[in-house]
Amino acid sequence: MGANQSHQIPPVETNSNNEKNFSSEGSDHGKNGESAEKDMPIFPSPTGHEYDAIDKIQAELPSLIDEESQQQVDDYRDACNNGKGPMVACFATGEFLSMFEQKHMEAFKLFENTCFRPLGDKSPNGKEVDGKKAYPPACFNLAKMLMTGKGGVPVDRKRAYDVFDRACRAGHGGACHIQAKMLLSPPGALGKDIPYDPFKAMELYQGVCDLGDSVSCFTLAAMLLRGDKINKLAINASPEELQGKEPVKQRSNEDDRSAKADEDFEYIPRDPKRAEQLLQAACRTGAHAPSCFNLAVMYQNGDDGVPVDPTKAEEYKKKTEKAVQTLGGM
């Protein structure tokens, strides 16, 4: 879900031989004359039919479940006992109903059942949250369905946020990451009931980063590199603009990219040293090419508290190229 913010650091350019050049200039978007920034975005509400085409294709495909796997599915369904059995059995049944039989409302009810169980429930892997037991993956799936309206589930972003929060507090890293993204949405963009709190988002990203999630490490690093000179909705910026070494350029095909004092956004103070540590973790933990690349640029140009280091710049340039070759792109 949109954690990649490497536009804050200049992109890799290629020459005629397809060799990468680590440029110190930001990329230029909006070449068709369209403004790169818009008025405050209001995210469109899902209709609930976004998955219909996929469901139709899946329904027309022949069943690929062999006899042994089908028996396991039946065993889980029997063990779930219409929501009275172990959480893991009901969760697995819900997954099967949604993915293979397109019975999304039935799956929704099972995810809801396993996210909110009585405190006395004896199912293994249940976590106590707010006086009830929760199975974190079920809460995560429940929140996603509330967010997207999949299968005719009524869209409820406020409840989706609350359930992501529940899943996060129960230890689900993916839920923490999405909750952080919601907290970073422009004020009001997801509705008046969704809080805007970048500092809480930073805490959530740090927690998931500490668990080894490279995208969360990278996203938090990008926040710490952006600073207070550039408008939050700006598509890109050069390192010199971010650091305040050069004035923010006014381009003919873009709105003003400078930060405005009267905006509703909170601006995070720059902390390149902490960003360096986060990018190192992301590059090391997940071979995350954008993080390796941003480190190469950082060491090539230097930043506040991070001296120029050609040796490290070359090291992370090679790590970037290796990650791109292995994973097929940035």
C-alpha positions, 0 to 999 in steps of 0.5 A: 500500500504506497510506502515507496516515497523514493521521489524524495531522493533523486532517481537512477538515470540510464545512459544510452548503454543502459548504465545507471547514473546516480544523479543529483537532480530530481526527476521531472513529472507532469510533462503533459502540462498537468499539475503535479499537485492537486487541491486537497484530495478526497479519496473516492469511496469504493463501490464494492464491485472492484473485485467482481471481474476477478471473482468472475474469472476465479469462478470460471476456473476449474477447481485446482484443489486435490482430494487431500487439500479438499479434505483439509478444507472440510476438516477446518469447516467442521472444526469451525462449527459455524463460529463456535470452534477454534479461531484458526479453523474459522479463519482458514474457513473464511479464507477459503470461502472468500478466495475459492468460493467468492462467498465474501459475506460468509467470510466476513462474518467468520473474520468478524467472529474470530476478531471479536471473541469472548475473553474466555475463549480458549482458542490458541493464538488469540490475543487479548485486546480491549477485554476480548480475544482477537485473532490478528490475521482475521482482524486484518482481513476484516478491516480490509473488507470494511475498507474496500467493500469487497463482496458487498460488505458496507464500506466503513472507513472509521470501523476499518481504522479501528479494526486495523488498530485492534489488529496492530495492537494484537501484533499484526505488522501489516495492520500497523503499516496500513494504520500508519498510512491512514494516519498520514492521509491528508486531513479529511481525505478519508473522512472526518472520523479518521485521525491525522497524526504523522507522529503516531504513524512514525511510531507505528512504522518504527515498530514494524521496521524493528520487526524486519519490514523493509518497506516500513523502514524505508517509509519512515526514512523518507519522512525523516528526509523530507523535512519542512521545506517541501509541500506534502503533496509535492511529487519530488524534490532534490536533496539540495531543496530538501536540505534548504541549500537551494530555494525550492524551484517553481516549475512552469508545469507544477503548483508551488512546491514550497511548504505553506505556513497555513497548511493543515499538515504537520511537518516532521523535522529532518533527521538524516542520521536516523534516516541513514540507519533506517535505510541501512536496515531496509537494504540489509533486511529485505534487499530493498532496492530503493533503500539501497539506492537512497543510501548510495545517493546520500553517501554520494552527496552527503547530508546533515550528520552524514558525510560524503563517503565515495566508498560507501556510495559505490558499495550501495550502488552495487547493492542497488544494482544487485537487488534490481537484477535479482528482483527485476526492478525498483 
